Amino acid sequence: MSTSLLEIVDLGDGEVVLQRAEDDSEPLVSIQFSEEASAYLMDNNLEVAKIMIQAGIQAAAKMAERSGVDMDTTESSDKAERRTLH
């Protein structure tokens, strides 16, 4: 992934996205909270999403470090595989 300025945006409909700041391309990450989850979080969706995104970035960096992959030069595969973690 090229280096660019990223921003976390609360879209106001229960969805929070991580996107590049300088363009209108598709969001890199999208987190959607149901009405029930929003009520449980007492409308702190943005704060929770920030923590979730930070944790995801840290986990990806650790996995890349363990496998010896350089995150800046790696291209993602076109065939994304769905996985469910329980």
C-alpha positions as a printed NumPy array, in Angstrom:
array([[  0.   ,   0.   ,   0.   ],
       [  1.378,   3.405,  -0.862],
       [  1.912,   5.936,   1.873],
       [ -0.984,   8.367,   2.1  ],
       [ -2.919,  10.275,   4.701],
       [ -5.807,   8.227,   6.096],
       [ -8.859,   9.396,   7.989],
       [-11.523,   7.684,  10.074],
       [-14.988,   9.023,   9.273],
       [-18.289,   8.43 ,  11.066],
       [-20.915,   8.403,   8.322],
       [-23.705,   8.924,  10.866],
       [-25.735,   5.871,   9.909],
       [-23.966,   3.376,  12.146],
       [-21.062,   3.001,   9.709],
       [-17.491,   4.144,  10.339],
       [-14.926,   3.972,   7.521],
       [-11.174,   4.25 ,   7.129],
       [-10.407,   6.025,   3.867],
       [ -7.712,   7.939,   2.053],
       [ -8.047,  11.631,   2.868],
       [ -7.145,  13.008,  -0.546],
       [ -9.6  ,  11.152,  -2.769],
       [-13.082,   9.684,  -2.984],
       [-12.053,   6.074,  -3.61 ],
       [-13.725,   3.135,  -1.918],
       [-13.046,   2.963,   1.857],
       [-10.2  ,   0.693,   2.951],
       [-12.164,  -0.506,   5.997],
       [-15.847,  -0.281,   6.83 ],
       [-17.293,  -1.045,  10.263],
       [-21.065,  -1.145,  10.684],
       [-22.795,  -1.069,  14.052],
       [-26.396,  -2.205,  14.396],
       [-28.863,  -0.062,  16.321],
       [-28.645,  -2.543,  19.192],
       [-24.84 ,  -2.341,  19.247],
       [-24.956,   1.469,  19.091],
       [-27.3  ,   1.534,  22.072],
       [-25.022,  -0.833,  23.981],
       [-22.011,   1.358,  23.121],
       [-23.979,   4.432,  24.238],
       [-23.305,   6.044,  20.83 ],
       [-19.509,   5.797,  21.24 ],
       [-19.257,   4.074,  17.845],
       [-16.419,   6.266,  16.56 ],
       [-14.234,   5.656,  19.607],
       [-14.811,   1.884,  19.446],
       [-14.164,   1.829,  15.681],
       [-10.862,   3.71 ,  16.183],
       [ -9.725,   1.08 ,  18.669],
       [-10.833,  -1.743,  16.345],
       [ -8.935,  -0.246,  13.398],
       [ -5.813,   0.335,  15.501],
       [ -5.919,  -3.258,  16.773],
       [ -6.311,  -4.547,  13.215],
       [ -3.348,  -2.552,  11.944],
       [ -1.185,  -3.733,  14.843],
       [ -2.202,  -7.371,  14.27 ],
       [ -1.463,  -7.121,  10.539],
       [  1.962,  -5.585,  11.249],
       [  2.811,  -8.389,  13.705],
       [  1.74 , -11.065,  11.214],
       [  3.805,  -9.424,   8.469],
       [  6.782,  -9.175,  10.802],
       [  6.558, -12.872,  11.711],
       [  6.346, -13.914,   8.067],
       [  9.055, -11.505,   6.921],
       [  6.719,  -9.655,   4.543],
       [  7.306,  -5.987,   3.751],
       [  3.825,  -4.406,   4.078],
       [  4.64 ,  -1.489,   1.743],
       [  5.556,  -3.637,  -1.258],
       [  3.047,  -6.449,  -0.968],
       [  0.057,  -6.526,  -3.3  ],
       [ -3.166,  -8.125,  -2.122],
       [ -4.494, -11.065,  -4.093],
       [ -7.501, -10.533,  -6.305],
       [ -9.276, -13.55 ,  -4.861],
       [-10.176, -12.67 ,  -1.284],
       [-11.031, -15.685,   0.812],
       [-13.871, -15.458,   3.347],
       [-13.032, -16.756,   6.767],
       [-15.076, -16.884,   9.937],
       [-13.329, -16.789,  13.29 ],
       [-15.323, -18.055,  16.249]])
